[in-house]
Amino acid sequence: MYSCKQLGGYPTLLQCWIHEYFPTVGKRGENWKPADNCGLPRAMRWSYRQGVLKVDDLRPILDELTPIDVIWRPSEDHRAWRVLDEICLYRGCLKWGETVVPYLPDRCLRQFGYRQYVPSPPLDCMMATDIDVDWISYHQSVIAVISSSTVATTSSDVEDDYLEWYYRVSHPRLVPPHRDAPREVPVPVYDAEPSDPNWARVSTLIHRYLRQVNAEEEDPQFSDLFEAFHISRSH
């Protein structure tokens, strides 16, 4: 309701999602470890700390994110206690009573550990008539989703044509370009992640800290950390 002064439910879930995927954005504190509290609601993992950044301050920070600033598979450390069910890769419509919504895992394959490819056009759930049948035979949908992909070697792995497609059809920048600037947004080229997942984790942790403290490579105070970061990126 518009008259509510406090929000819960979906906004809480969105806030938790931000904490899970974007560790350098906003203020967060960790309350528990999945290994010790696997029965608690996921959102209880994080405690929110009031920050001073406003929307206009956050937009350029989000625009400057690179693949190593994102935790693409936040539930990876939870797999020992809750195994991923392949039904999560079902692509189709979900129904609860009279509510029908599309569920499209092919648009976020990296969080399942697969290389992201250009997804199929979104579903029109208004035209869906056999949702129950599709759900029962979900294996066919799962095969269709992963048959066009391979297991990712790095957490942000994508097919060669994906980023070009994404930057053409999406809105990849929150800060609008100057009015006189061309509307075409160039596709950024990022350095490849380390092939070894342990080195990739080390690289991510070092880079996260350097960003949090606004470290500059020319600053001798951080020269050793930058050297360690570059070494971890080369493996």
C-alpha positions in Angstrom: 0.0 0.0 0.0 1.2 3.5 -0.8 0.6 4.5 2.8 3.1 2.0 4.3 6.0 3.7 5.9 8.1 0.5 6.2 8.6 -2.2 3.6 9.2 -5.9 3.8 8.8 -9.0 1.7 10.0 -8.4 -1.8 12.3 -5.4 -1.0 14.0 -7.5 1.7 14.6 -10.2 -0.9 15.9 -7.7 -3.3 18.3 -6.2 -0.7 19.5 -9.7 0.2 20.1 -10.4 -3.5 22.2 -7.3 -3.9 24.3 -8.3 -0.9 24.8 -11.8 -2.3 25.9 -10.7 -5.8 27.5 -7.3 -5.4 29.9 -7.3 -2.4 31.4 -3.9 -3.2 28.0 -2.1 -3.4 26.3 -0.8 -0.2 27.0 -1.7 3.4 26.5 -5.2 4.7 27.5 -7.3 7.6 27.5 -11.1 7.7 25.4 -12.7 10.5 26.0 -16.4 10.0 27.6 -19.0 7.8 25.5 -21.4 5.7 27.3 -24.4 7.2 26.1 -23.5 10.7 22.6 -22.2 9.9 21.4 -23.9 6.8 17.9 -24.1 8.2 17.4 -20.3 8.6 15.9 -18.0 5.9 18.6 -16.9 3.5 17.9 -13.2 4.1 18.9 -13.6 7.7 22.5 -14.0 6.5 23.0 -10.3 6.1 22.7 -7.3 8.3 22.2 -3.9 6.7 24.4 -1.0 7.7 23.1 2.4 6.9 25.3 4.1 4.3 25.7 7.7 3.1 25.6 7.1 -0.7 22.5 8.3 -2.5 21.1 7.0 -5.8 23.1 9.4 -7.9 26.3 8.3 -6.2 25.6 4.6 -6.7 24.9 4.8 -10.4 28.5 5.4 -11.6 29.7 2.7 -9.1 27.4 0.2 -10.7 28.5 1.3 -14.2 32.1 0.6 -13.3 31.5 -2.9 -12.1 33.6 -5.6 -13.9 33.0 -9.4 -13.9 35.3 -9.9 -11.0 33.3 -7.5 -8.8 30.3 -9.9 -9.0 29.7 -13.1 -7.1 28.1 -15.0 -9.9 27.4 -18.2 -7.9 26.6 -17.1 -4.3 25.1 -20.4 -3.4 28.1 -22.4 -4.4 29.4 -22.8 -0.8 25.9 -24.1 0.1 25.9 -27.1 -2.3 27.3 -29.5 0.4 24.2 -29.0 2.4 21.6 -28.4 -0.3 22.3 -30.1 -3.6 21.1 -28.2 -6.7 18.0 -29.9 -8.1 18.0 -30.0 -11.9 14.4 -28.8 -11.9 15.8 -25.4 -11.2 16.9 -25.3 -14.9 13.3 -25.8 -16.1 12.3 -23.1 -18.5 8.6 -22.3 -18.7 5.7 -20.8 -16.8 5.1 -21.2 -13.1 1.5 -21.2 -11.8 0.1 -20.6 -8.3 -3.6 -20.4 -8.3 -4.6 -17.8 -10.9 -1.1 -16.3 -11.0 1.2 -17.3 -13.9 4.7 -16.0 -14.3 7.6 -16.8 -16.6 10.7 -18.6 -15.3 13.7 -18.2 -17.6 17.0 -19.7 -16.2 18.5 -19.5 -19.7 18.9 -15.7 -19.0 21.1 -16.3 -15.9 23.0 -19.5 -16.7 26.2 -18.3 -15.0 24.6 -18.6 -11.5 24.0 -22.3 -12.3 27.7 -22.8 -13.4 27.1 -22.8 -17.2 28.4 -20.5 -20.0 25.9 -17.8 -20.8 24.6 -17.8 -24.3 22.1 -15.6 -26.2 18.8 -16.7 -24.7 15.5 -17.5 -26.5 12.8 -14.8 -26.7 10.8 -14.5 -23.5 7.7 -16.6 -23.0 4.2 -15.2 -23.3 2.5 -16.9 -20.3 -0.8 -15.5 -21.5 -0.6 -18.1 -24.3 0.4 -21.0 -22.0 -2.3 -23.7 -21.7 -0.5 -26.8 -20.6 1.6 -25.5 -17.7 1.0 -28.6 -15.5 2.0 -30.9 -18.4 5.2 -28.9 -19.0 6.0 -29.0 -15.3 5.6 -32.8 -15.1 7.9 -33.3 -18.2 10.4 -30.7 -17.0 13.4 -32.9 -18.1 12.8 -32.0 -21.7 13.0 -28.3 -20.9 16.2 -28.8 -18.8 17.9 -30.6 -21.7 16.9 -27.8 -24.1 18.3 -25.2 -21.7 21.8 -26.8 -21.1 22.2 -28.5 -24.5 23.3 -25.1 -26.0 25.8 -24.5 -23.3 28.8 -26.0 -21.6 30.0 -26.0 -18.0 31.7 -22.7 -17.2 35.4 -22.7 -16.6 35.2 -19.3 -14.9 32.3 -17.8 -13.0 31.6 -15.1 -15.5 32.1 -17.3 -18.6 30.0 -16.4 -21.7 29.7 -17.4 -25.3 31.6 -15.2 -27.8 28.5 -13.5 -29.2 26.6 -12.9 -25.9 28.0 -9.6 -24.7 27.5 -8.0 -28.2 23.9 -9.2 -28.1 23.4 -8.0 -24.5 24.8 -4.5 -25.2 22.6 -4.2 -28.2 19.3 -5.1 -26.7 19.7 -4.0 -23.0 20.3 -0.8 -21.1 23.8 -1.5 -19.8 24.5 2.0 -18.3 22.7 3.8 -15.5 24.5 7.1 -16.1 23.1 8.4 -19.5 25.7 9.6 -22.0 26.0 13.2 -23.0 23.2 14.3 -25.3 25.6 14.9 -28.1 27.3 11.5 -27.6 26.5 8.7 -30.0 23.8 6.3 -28.7 25.9 3.2 -29.6 27.4 1.7 -26.4 30.7 0.0 -27.1 31.1 -3.5 -25.7 33.7 -3.5 -23.0 36.6 -6.0 -23.2 37.6 -7.5 -19.8 40.6 -9.5 -18.9 40.1 -13.2 -18.6 39.6 -14.7 -15.1 42.2 -17.2 -13.8 41.4 -20.7 -15.0 42.0 -22.2 -11.6 39.0 -21.5 -9.3 41.2 -21.1 -6.2 43.3 -18.4 -7.9 40.1 -16.8 -9.2 38.8 -16.6 -5.6 42.1 -15.1 -4.4 42.0 -12.6 -7.2 38.4 -11.6 -6.4 39.1 -11.1 -2.7 42.1 -8.9 -3.3 40.4 -6.9 -5.9 37.4 -6.4 -3.7 39.5 -5.0 -0.9 41.4 -2.7 -3.2 38.2 -1.2 -4.5 36.7 -0.8 -1.0 39.7 1.3 0.2 39.9 3.2 -3.2 43.5 2.0 -3.6 45.6 3.4 -6.5 48.3 1.3 -8.1 50.7 4.2 -7.9 50.4 4.3 -4.1 53.4 2.5 -2.5 51.2 1.5 0.4 49.3 -1.0 -1.8 52.1 -2.0 -4.2 52.5 -5.5 -2.7 48.7 -6.1 -2.8 48.6 -5.0 -6.5 51.5 -7.3 -7.3 49.7 -10.2 -5.6 46.5 -9.3 -7.5 48.3 -9.4 -10.9 50.0 -12.7 -10.0 46.7 -14.3 -9.1 45.2 -13.1 -12.4 47.9 -14.8 -14.4 47.1 -18.3 -13.2 
